[in-house]
Amino acid sequence: MDVFEAMKGRQSVRKFRKDPVPREAFLKMVEAASQAPSAGNAQNVRFLVVEDKELLSRMKGIVDEIVSRTAGKEIPKDKVNNFNLFWSAPAAVCAIGLPYESNTDRILREKDHERYKVRRFQVNAGLQSVSAAVMQLILAAYALGFGTCWMTGPLIAKPELESALSIRYPEELLAVIAVGKPEPLPPKPPRKRPEEITAFR
Ligand SMILES: Cc1cc2nc3c(=O)[nH]c(=O)nc-3n(C[C@H](O)[C@H](O)[C@H](O)COP(=O)(O)O)c2cc1C
């Protein structure tokens, strides 16, 4: 599939068919993700594909509990929302990142702590690298005929999910991607025109 066709055709999928996603398809998606650029070519990402229904339900329970606690009202069992919809997909791909520190970061950590903090926490090249990999995984999924929803909503329960998935410091859970064959979709949300978001000088 042409890359422009994939970028234009992809949209977030929030309703999935039950058909399982073959493991070879996941490996192809991850291969595409591994081709993404990463700062210092650190390749500081790995993926955990959760297919096990029981584990998906446990993850949903954890997310629902924290959402209920913060929103002050209980989420009824089986209710799907934008925090927990990964549960209704055949699988949820968890993007796990390692922090990235370049030589420049290391020097700044010792010599200029203010600049170091900006680079580490605002620029965050490690996080940008993980995002690039996630985007390639999602486009590959689309080209293979699968729908995805890139989700950070579930990370309202980040420490609890990390513990349930045995993700240990310094690794971090950074995104959950619901993957499966899509049910019929609503129209793709509109986009800004290129002229609106581009400047030349
Ligand atoms: C970093 C990131 C986090 C997102 N988190 C969620 C989420 O938690 N739940 C959800 O339903 N959609 C989530 N989305 C999907 C966005 O809502 C969606 O991409 C946006 O509305 C544009 O729609 P489209 O993907 O269909 O083009 C997320 C997207 C990104 C890039």
PDBQT file of the ligand as one rigid body, heavy atoms in Angstrom, charges set to zero:
ROOT
HETATM    1  C1  LIG A 301      -0.999  10.064  21.983  1.00  0.00    +0.000 C 
HETATM    2  C2  LIG A 301      -2.439   9.721  21.664  1.00  0.00    +0.000 A 
HETATM    3  C3  LIG A 301      -3.260   9.289  22.679  1.00  0.00    +0.000 A 
HETATM    4  C4  LIG A 301      -4.583   8.920  22.418  1.00  0.00    +0.000 A 
HETATM    5  N1  LIG A 301      -5.350   8.393  23.436  1.00  0.00    +0.000 NA
HETATM    6  C5  LIG A 301      -6.607   7.978  23.176  1.00  0.00    +0.000 A 
HETATM    7  C6  LIG A 301      -7.379   7.342  24.192  1.00  0.00    +0.000 A 
HETATM    8  O1  LIG A 301      -6.922   7.155  25.311  1.00  0.00    +0.000 OA
HETATM    9  N2  LIG A 301      -8.631   6.934  23.881  1.00  0.00    +0.000 N 
HETATM   10  C7  LIG A 301      -9.174   7.106  22.637  1.00  0.00    +0.000 A 
HETATM   11  O2  LIG A 301     -10.322   6.718  22.429  1.00  0.00    +0.000 OA
HETATM   12  N3  LIG A 301      -8.449   7.692  21.635  1.00  0.00    +0.000 NA
HETATM   13  C8  LIG A 301      -7.185   8.115  21.871  1.00  0.00    +0.000 A 
HETATM   14  N4  LIG A 301      -6.427   8.657  20.871  1.00  0.00    +0.000 N 
HETATM   15  C9  LIG A 301      -6.988   8.787  19.507  1.00  0.00    +0.000 C 
HETATM   16  C10 LIG A 301      -7.344  10.239  19.165  1.00  0.00    +0.000 C 
HETATM   17  O3  LIG A 301      -8.519  10.600  19.841  1.00  0.00    +0.000 OA
HETATM   18  C11 LIG A 301      -7.530  10.333  17.630  1.00  0.00    +0.000 C 
HETATM   19  O4  LIG A 301      -6.298  10.025  16.998  1.00  0.00    +0.000 OA
HETATM   20  C12 LIG A 301      -7.952  11.731  17.178  1.00  0.00    +0.000 C 
HETATM   21  O5  LIG A 301      -9.231  12.052  17.676  1.00  0.00    +0.000 OA
HETATM   22  C13 LIG A 301      -8.001  11.831  15.640  1.00  0.00    +0.000 C 
HETATM   23  O6  LIG A 301      -8.847  10.819  15.095  1.00  0.00    +0.000 OA
HETATM   24  P1  LIG A 301      -8.330   9.708  14.076  1.00  0.00    +0.000 P 
HETATM   25  O7  LIG A 301      -7.245   8.927  14.763  1.00  0.00    +0.000 OA
HETATM   26  O8  LIG A 301      -9.542   8.842  13.832  1.00  0.00    +0.000 OA
HETATM   27  O9  LIG A 301      -7.823  10.355  12.852  1.00  0.00    +0.000 OA
HETATM   28  C14 LIG A 301      -5.102   9.031  21.105  1.00  0.00    +0.000 A 
HETATM   29  C15 LIG A 301      -4.255   9.481  20.084  1.00  0.00    +0.000 A 
HETATM   30  C16 LIG A 301      -2.939   9.805  20.359  1.00  0.00    +0.000 A 
HETATM   31  C17 LIG A 301      -2.030  10.241  19.221  1.00  0.00    +0.000 C 
ENDROOT
TORSDOF 0
